[in-house]
């Protein structure tokens, strides 16, 4: 009863993607057309139904009305009162409408993530829904199916009350489907409205094989009975024709005989796969006249047992399910009970809805492995912990921590150079002059490392591990197709990310190494900040586009203190030399000694105090460098990896919600 097609579509309407776009009513426009109703169709969920499935046609009206304004009946076709659909019917159809809409959204959201063959069954059902709703809903199509010699054509003729389908000993007897339409017979109306022609065209019943009978039972009005070829026929094409028609009819009467009621082909090929369609299935044991009366019950019990093994629910004790009857089409015994059961199905006009609901159930059940994982724990998704771990690994891949430590040491080195004693500077200059010029080159290079930004090489193995771990954690607990889609989204975003990070770090420059605690400079990006030119030292580099290393004011104060202490040393030394040459003066030797010793000890002490004071700002400067790199790497990682993964997980969540509606229940997401 099911077919798989690679292309998914419904009549002339294209699928829409619930994540990318939504159908919206234009401002001030009329409500959008119902996507679940064919052109001119009014038969599901409508309060009035006529013979053709629509509202009452224009014609004679009751209570003293003629179309020409007269005061009585005009002698034309008698008025046929419309039939009001029961309220529970509307609720049922609304539920089915919602499920079909959810199935359509489900296919639209999944078509780029799943194979066409996986969604083919759901697409076929949506196609059949669109085709069926374009046709009249006032008719119920019931097929009579069975094996060779089961007497289905005889039963067809008995139900019709006329010899419409050929019967005989020759096998197979039925070569083409024969249809019988019950027209008229309600409220005194008798006529052919042609509403069943579209259904018969859809079934492929040739005009020469169409029959019409006036129903003796008004409850059978609207019944379209179709006699199918034998499903086990040896003639080529008969089985394919039966399989095609079984996918299109609203209900099926399976006719079995005492010899073939346990046939494996009947149960394994048809009844077992169609177990979900029990409410629109009749299983009749024909030819009971060939059995002793005491054996009929035994055979029926065995038939019920086989149906139970097939998984088909039996409609007994008021429970919904298949109708199982014993009858003899030849003698007419039990046929009236079948006719009453058919009348109840036809008059309720729910067969098409029940059939489609069963089709949806089957399609949704087959789609379950690609949407739901039977696990006590649902999918974890993109947790906060997974995000933090990804950001940590991403920061490690660009060397954020190492860059922060380097910037901290650089700040300390500059502080030592700015606040150190002049003698230490002279010693360093002397060492460089004696052959340690490389250190000066390194120092100069380091002087611009924290501000201009070095050429950073992203650690690609670390970055790949970050993406791999994130993809595995985000896809854990998802069905295989969606887990693969999440992983592909992560790796697709990571493609080219190392190069983009390297270019971004090289171009970020000033934003990565902002000084901390410098009162002379505004934060980067603030008015006057980041672009302020300084005069004096460093102005040459700044003129060439390089930022000078930040110099806090207290460095200048410390440098001035070192100069004063050096002057005290020089003054004390000069006075001491003068004292030695000219002899002690009135003040004695203590003033020059005090100046010399105080200057000699005060310089290193001031430098040591500056080193202690520089640790905090240096640490802050290093952290700012580290955080700047981390923010940059996190921003690129979020845009290239995290957001695509989150979008894929959001799509899956929406798909799960639509799947829950399509199942008619609730699925934990």
N, C-alpha and C positions, 0 to 999 in steps of 0.2 A: 504493500500500500504506500510505500515511500519510494522516492526517487532522488538521486543525488545529481545536482547540476553544478557546474563550475561557476556559472554566472549567476549573480544574485540581483534580482530586480523585481519590481512589481509594476505591472502595466506600464503607464507612461510617466510615472513619478520616480524621480531619482532619489537615492538614499541621501540622508543628511547626516552630518557628524555632530553628535551632541556636544563634543568638546570644542569644536572649531566654530560652529555656527548654530544658531537656533532660529526656527521659524518664528517670525514676529508679525503681528498685525500692524499694517501701516497706520500711521497717525490719522485718525478720522475716517479710516476705511471700514469697510464691512468686515464682519468676522470671516476668518479664513474658511475655505471649504473643508468639509470633513474628509480627512484622508482615508477614512475607512468606509466610505460609501461610494459606490459607483455612480456613473451619470444617471440621474433620474431615479435613483434607488431609494426606497423608503421602508425597507422591510425589517430592519433590525433596530429595536429600541424605539419604534414609532408607536403612537397610541392607537392608530387605526390601520387596518389591513383589509384590502379588498381581494377579489379573486385573482387579480394580477399582481398582488403584492403592494399596491399603492393605495391611495385614498379612493373613495367611491368616485366612479366616473360620472360625468355629467349625464343627466337623464331624468326620468320621472322621480319626483321627490314625494315623500309622505306628507300626510296631514294637509290635504287640500292644496296641493301645489302642482301645477303643470308648467312646463317651461315657457309656454306661451301665455302664462298668466291666468289660465282657466282655473276652475275650482274643483277639479276632480282628476281621476286617473285618465290618461289619454289613450289607454289601450295598448300602449307600447310594451316594452320589456318590463316586467314587474320589478319593482324596487327591491334591491337586496341590501339589507341593513349591514353596515360595517361591523366587523368583529373587533371588539376591544381586547387588546392583549392584556393578560393578567399582570398585576404589578410585579409578581416574582419573576415573570419573564423578562421584564425590563432590567431588574437587578442582575439577573444572570447574564443578559446580553451586555450590560455595562461592564461587568467583570471580564467577559470575554474580549470586549473591545479594548479594555485596558491592557490585558495580557498580550493581545496582538500588537498593540502600539509599542509595548515594552519590547516585544520580540523584534519588531522592526528597528527600534532604536539600538537594540543589542547588536543586530547585524551591522547597522551603520557604524557603530563605534568599533567593531571588531574586524571589519573587512580588510583593513590594512595590517592587522596583527595576526590573523589566522588564515590558514589555507582556504581557498575557495571551496574545496571539497568538504571541509568541516562545516561550513555555513550553507552548503548547498541545500540540505534538507530544510532548514529554516527558511531559506529563500523560496524554495518550492511551495512551502505551505503559505507563505505570504502571497505568492502568485496565485495559488488556488483560492485564497480568500478574496483577492481582488476580482478574480474571474467569477466566483460564485456570487458575489454581492452585486455584480452587474446584472445578474439574472433574477428572476422572480423568486421571492421567498415564500410564496403561497403554495409551492409544490414541494413534496418530499420524494426524493428519488431513492427507491429501494431496489437493490439487485437481488436476483435469485441465482445463487451459485451452487455448484455441486459437481460431483464426479460423474463419469459416464455411467448411464443406467440408474442414476439415483432417483429419477422421476421428477426432476425440477421443472421440466417443461409441462408435465402433467399438473403439477401443483400450480404453476403459472396460469394454466388454462382454467383450473378449478377456481382460483381466486378471481379471475376475470369473468368467470361465468360464460365463457365462450371458447371456441377452438381457435385460438389466435396463434399459438406457437406449434410447430409441427412436432408430432411425437411418433415414435415407431420403434421397431426392433433394430433398424440400421443404426450403427454407431460410427461417428457421432451424428446425432440428428440435428442439433442446433449449430449452424455454421456462422451466423451473424446474430448480433444482439437484437432482440425483439422487444419493443416497448409498448406498454399499455397505459394510457392516461385516463384517470377518473375525472371527468369534467362534469360540471353542472350538478343538479340534484340537491342544492341547498336553497332553502327559502323559496322553493317553487321555481327557481331559475334553471333554465336548461339551455346551454349554448356553448360555443367554442370560443374562448377568449384568446387562444393562441399563446398563452403565457408560458407553456411548456416547450414551445419550439426552440427557444434559446438553450434550454437545458439539454434537449435531445441533440441539438447541433453540437454542443460541447462534448456530449458523450460519444458522438460519432455514429448515432443510430441512423441508418439511411431512411429516407422518407417512405420507401416501400415497406419498411418493417415497423412502422408506427401505427398503433391502433388506439381507438378511443371508445370508451364504454361509459354509459351513464351509471353512476354508482347506485346500487340498491341501498347501501348503507351511507347516509349523509356524512358519517364520520370519516369515510374514505375519500371525500372530496379533496382533490389536490394530490392524490397518490400517483406517482409515476413508477410503475413496476417494470423492471427490465430483466428479461431472461437472457442470461449469459451463456456463451459456449462452455463446454466442459473444461474444467481447469486441468484435467489429466489427459486431454485429447492428444491423439497421435498426429493430428493434422498440424503442419507448421503454421505458426502465427496465432493459434487459438489461445495458448497459454499467455502469450504477450498481450493479446487483446483483453483477456480476463484481468491480468495484472494492471493494465492501464485503466480499465473501467472501475476496478475496486478502489483506485485512488480518487475517483471523482464522485462516486455515489455518496448519499447521505447515510444509508443503512444497508445491511446485507442479511439475507436469509440464506443460511447454509443448510443445504438439503443433504442428508446422509441416509443411507439404507442399512438394514441389519448386517449386510455383508462388509461394507466399507466404512462404517462409522469410526473405526479405529485406524483408518489408513494413515500411514506415516506422512505422506505428502500433504494431506489435509491438515494435520495437526502441526507439523514442523514448518511447512512453508506458509501457511495462512493463519490458522487459529492462534498459534503461539505468538507470532509477531504482532498480531492484532488483538492481543489480550487487553490492551488499554482501551479498546473501542467496544467494550462489553455492552454499554448502554444502548448502542445502535446495532447490536448483533442478535440475530435469531438463529438458533440451532435447532432444527427439526429432524426428528427421526421419522422418515417416510416409510411407506410400505409395511406398516405394522399389521396389515391384514395378512401378511405372509407369516406372522409369528403367532404361536399360541398365546392366548390372553395372559396366561401366567408368566410368560417369558418377557413380555413387554416391559414390565417393571424392572426385571433384572438387567435387560439391555440398557434401559434409561439410567439406572444407577451406575452402570459401567461407563456410560457416556458422560455423566456428570463427573465421575472420577477422573476421566481423561481431560475434561475441560479444566478441572481444578489443578491438575498437574501442568496444564498449559499456562496456568496463572490467570485464567479468565474468571472474573467474578460472576456469580450466578444470581439472577434477579429473583430471589426467593425470600419469603417472609418480609416483604416490603422493602428489601434492600435493593439499591440500584445494581444492575448487572445484566447479563445476557438472559434472554428468554429461551428456555429449553422446553420443547414440546414434542409430543408423540402424535402422529397423525397418519392418515392414509389418504393421499390425494385421489386415489382411484375410487374409494368408497365415500369419501367426504368426511370420514370420522376425524374429529379434532381440528378440521379446517376452520370451523366457526371460531374456535378459541384463538387461532392464529389471526383470523380476520379482526377479532376484537382487539388483540394486541397491536395490530397494525393501525387500527382506527385510533387508539389512544396515542400512538406515536405521531400519526399524521395530524390529528386535530390539535395537538399541543404545539406543532410547528417549531419544535426544538431540535429536530433530528440534525439539521445542518449545523446548528450551533454546537450540539453535543459531539458531532463528528469532528468539527474543527478544533474544539477544545481537546479532544483526545489526540488529534494530530499535534497540537501544540505541546501537550504533555509528553508525547513521544520525542518530539524534536528537542525539547528542553532537557529531557532525561539523557539524550545522546550528547547534548552539549555540556553536560555537567562536568566531565573530566577536564574540560578546557577552561572552566570558570570557577570551580570549587575544588578544594583539596580537603579530603576528609581527615581532619587533624584536630586534636583537642585544643590546639592553639591556632588562632588565626594568623594571617601574615603580619609580620612586625612592621613592615614598611620602613620609611626613612625616619628613624628615631633621632632624638636629640643627641644621644650618645654616639650614634653612627656619624652624625654631622660633625660633632666635636672631634672624633677620632680622625675623620677625613681631613678636617682643617689642620689638625696637629701634624699629620703626615705630609700635607701639602706645604706647611711651613717648614718642615724638615727638608723637603725636597729643594727648596730655594735657599736653604742655609740661614734661616732667620735667626736662630739662636747663635750661630757662629758669627753672623754679621753683627749682632748686638754685642757680643763679647769683644769683637775687633773694634767696634766703635767706642766701647768703654775704655779699652787700653789706649786707643788713640786720644781720647779726651784727657786721660791721665798723663800721657806723654806730653801733650801740648801744655797742660797745666804745669808740669814739671819744668818745661822749657821757659814758660812765662814767669814762673814764680821762683825758679831756682837761683842760686847765688851766681854772681858774675864769674867767679872763679870756676864754677862747674861749667858754665857756658864756654869759658876760655879753654878748659880742658877738652871739652867735646869738639870744639873747633880745631884744637891742636891735633887730636886723634884723626879727625877727618883729613887734615892737611898731611898727616904722616902716612896716609894710604888707606884709610877707612872711608873713602868717598862713597862706596856703595851704600853705607848706612844713611848718608845724607840723602842719597837718591831715594832710598826706601822711605825715609822720613817725609820727604817732599811728596812722594806718591801717596803716602798715608795721609798727608795733610788734606788731600782732596778726596780720599776714598769715602769718607762718611757723608760728603755733601754732593759731589758730582755723580757718585754711584759707579762702582766697578763693573766690569763685564762679568755678570753672574752666569754660571753654567748650571742649569737646573739638573738635579740628580734624577735622571729618567727612571732608573729602577725603583727609586723610592716613590716617585709619582705614579708609576704603574701599579705598585703594590697598594697605594692609597685608593686608586680607582677600582682595583680588583676587590679589595676588601669591602668598599662601599657597595659595589654592585652585588656582591654575594649577600651582604647583610640586608640590603633593600629588597632583594628578590627572594629571600627566605620565606617559605610558606606559601608562595604563589604557585598557581598551576604552571606547568612547564612552558606553554607558549608565552604566557605573560612574564614569567621569570626571564625567559630568553629576550623578550622585548625590553625589559628593564636593563638587563646587562648590555644589550646592544646600544641602548640610549646612553649609558654611561661611557662605553668605549668610543662611541661616535663623537661624544662631546670632548673626550680626552685626546682625540686625534688633533694634533697641532697645538695642544695646550702648552707643551714645554717651550716651543718657539715663541708663542704669544707671551708667556711669562717672562722670558728673557728679554724680549723687546720692551715689555711694559716696565720691567725693573730698570733697564738701561735708560728709558725715557722718563722715568719718574723723577730721578735726580733729587731735587730739593725736598720733595714730599716725604722721602724715606728717612731723612736724617735731620729733622728739625731740632734745633737746640732747645733745651729745657731750662727754664729759669733765667733766660736772658732778658732783662727788662728793657733792653734797647731795641728789641725786634719783636714785631707782631707775629702771630702765628701765620704759617704759610696759607695763602689764600685770603687772608684778611686784608682790609684796605691798608696799603702801605707796607704790608708784610711780604717777605719773600722776594721782593723786587727792589728793595731799598739798597741803594749804592752807598758804600762807605768810602770815605776819603782816607788817605794815609795808607797804612800797611794793608796789603791784600788788594788794593785798588787795581793793581795791574792785572791780577788774575780775574778780578770781577769784570774788568773791561773786556776780557776775552771770553766771557760767558761762564767763568768758574766762580762759585761762591767761596768767599774766605771762610776759614774755620771760625766758628763763633768764639768770641773773647768776652767773657763776663767782666764787669767793671772791677770786681775785686781782684782780678788778675793784674789789672793796671795798678791798683793800690799796692798789691804785694810787690810788683816790679819797682814801683817808686820807693817802697820800703827797703828793697834790696840795694837800690842805688844810694839811699841815705846811709845804710849800714856800711856800704863800700866806702862812701865818703868819710864816715867816721873812722874806718880802718886806716884809710890813707892819711887823714888828719892826725890820728894818734901815732902812726908810724913816722910822719914828718916831725911832729913835736918830740918824739922820742929820739930821733936822730939829732935834732937840734939840741936836745938836752945833753946828749952824749958829747957833742962837739963843744958847746959853750958852757957846759956845766949845769948843775941843778939850779933852777930858779926859785923864786919865793914859794911857788905852789908845790914844789917837789916833783916827784916822778909819777904820782898817782893819776893825775888827769890824762897824760898821754897813754899810760898803760891801760887805764879804764876805757878810753876810746878805742884803742887797738883791740883789747880783749873783747869788749862788748860788741864791736863790729864783726870780729872774727867768729864769735859764738852766736850772735844774733841772726846772721845770714842763714846758716844751716838750720837754726831753730825755726826761723820763719818759713823756710822751704819745707821743713818737716810738718809744720802746722798746716801749710797750704796743701800738702799731699793728703793729710787727714781730711781737710775740708773739701777736697776735690772728689773724694770717693762717692759721696752721695750724688752730686750732679753728674759725675761720670756714669754711675749706675743708671741714673734716670736717662741720660743721653743714649746709653746702650739699649735700654728697654724701648725707648722711642724708636730707635732704628729697627729693633726686632719687631715691634708692634707694627711699624710702617710696612715692613716686608710681609708680615703675616696678613695685614689687612689687604694688601695688594694681591697676594696669592689667594686669599680666601675669596675676594671679589671675583677674580677670574675663575676660580674653581666653582663658585656658586653659579656663575652665568653659563659656564661651559659644561658642567657635569651635574651639579645638584638640581638645578632647575629642570633640565630634561628628564632626570630620573623622577623628580617630584611630579612633573606633568604626566609621565607614564603611569605612576601610581595613582594619580587622580583619575586618569582615564579608566584604570582597572576598577577603582572604587565605584565610578559611575556605572560601569558595566555590571558590576555585582549588584548594584541597586536595581538596574533594569532586569537582571536575571531573576532577582527575588520577585519582582512584579510578574514576570513571565511565568514563573512557577505557580503563581496563584497563592503563594504563601510568603514566608519571611526567611531569608537566608542571612545568617550572621556574617556581618562584614567587619 
